[in-house]
Amino acid sequence: MPTYIRRIVMLLSSDGRMPRSDATSKGLADWHQLYAATMREMDAKQLHVLIEKTSRAMEARLDELSRIEGNEQEQKEIFIAANALLSLKVARRKWENKISD
C-alpha cells in the first residue's frame, strides 16, 4: 500500500495522527457514503465531524485493502477523495480565518 495515501488520510485528522482503524468493527458506514455526505454538508460544525468520520472510514478500508491483492482502483479512489477532503478542510480553515479577522 502506498504510504502517500496514508499520509493524506492522516492530514485529515484533526490531531494530525492516523485515525484509529478499528472503526470497521464498530459498524462505521462505507467511506463512499460518508465522503458523499461530507461533500454535500453546508454546516461548518457538522462538516468537521464528517471529515473525521470519513478519514476513519478511509483508514479502516485501507487496512482491509492491505490484505487484498488487486485493489489499486479503490486505492486510487481513496487517494482522490482524501485529496478533495484535504482541500475542503484547508479552504474551510482559510474561510474561518477571514471571518475571524
C-alpha positions in Angstrom: 0.0 0.0 0.0 1.5 3.4 -1.0 2.4 5.4 2.1 1.4 8.7 0.4 -2.3 7.6 0.6 -2.0 7.0 4.4 -0.2 10.4 4.8 -3.1 12.3 3.1 -5.7 10.5 5.2 -3.5 11.3 8.3 -3.7 15.0 7.3 -7.5 14.9 7.5 -7.4 14.0 11.2 -7.8 17.0 13.5 -4.9 16.0 15.7 -2.6 15.2 12.8 -2.4 11.5 13.6 -3.6 8.5 11.8 -7.3 7.8 12.6 -8.0 4.7 14.6 -8.6 1.8 12.2 -10.9 -0.2 14.5 -13.8 1.7 13.1 -15.0 -1.1 10.7 -15.7 -3.4 13.6 -17.9 -0.8 15.2 -20.2 -0.6 12.1 -18.8 2.5 10.6 -20.5 3.5 7.3 -18.9 2.8 4.0 -16.3 5.5 3.2 -18.1 6.3 -0.1 -21.3 7.2 1.6 -19.5 9.3 4.2 -17.5 11.1 1.5 -20.6 11.9 -0.4 -22.3 13.3 2.7 -19.2 15.3 3.6 -19.1 16.9 0.1 -22.7 18.0 0.4 -22.6 19.3 4.0 -23.0 23.0 4.5 -22.9 23.3 8.3 -19.3 24.0 9.4 -19.5 22.1 12.7 -21.1 19.1 11.0 -18.6 19.3 8.2 -15.7 18.9 10.7 -17.4 15.8 12.2 -18.0 14.3 8.8 -14.4 14.9 7.7 -13.2 13.0 10.9 -15.7 10.1 10.3 -14.7 9.9 6.6 -11.0 9.8 7.4 -11.6 7.0 9.9 -13.6 5.0 7.4 -10.9 5.5 4.7 -8.2 4.3 7.1 -10.3 1.3 8.0 -10.8 0.5 4.4 -7.1 1.0 3.6 -6.3 -1.5 6.4 -8.7 -4.0 4.7 -7.2 -3.4 1.3 -3.7 -4.0 2.6 -4.7 -7.7 2.9 -6.3 -8.0 -0.5 -4.5 -8.1 -3.9 -5.7 -6.3 -7.0 -7.2 -3.3 -5.2 -5.4 -0.5 -7.0 -8.6 1.1 -8.3 -10.1 1.6 -4.9 -6.8 2.9 -3.5 -6.8 5.5 -6.3 -10.4 6.4 -5.4 -9.4 6.9 -1.7 -6.4 9.0 -2.8 -8.6 11.2 -4.9 -11.3 11.5 -2.2 -8.7 12.2 0.5 -7.1 15.0 -1.6 -10.5 16.5 -2.1 -11.3 16.4 1.6 -8.0 17.9 2.5 -8.6 20.7 0.0 -12.0 21.3 1.6 -10.5 21.3 5.1 -7.9 23.8 4.1 -10.4 26.0 2.3 -12.7 25.9 5.3 -9.9 27.0 7.6 -9.0 29.9 5.3 -12.6 31.0 5.2 -12.9 30.8 9.0 -9.7 32.8 9.4 -11.1 35.5 7.1 -14.3 35.7 9.1 -12.4 36.0 12.5 -10.1 38.8 11.2 
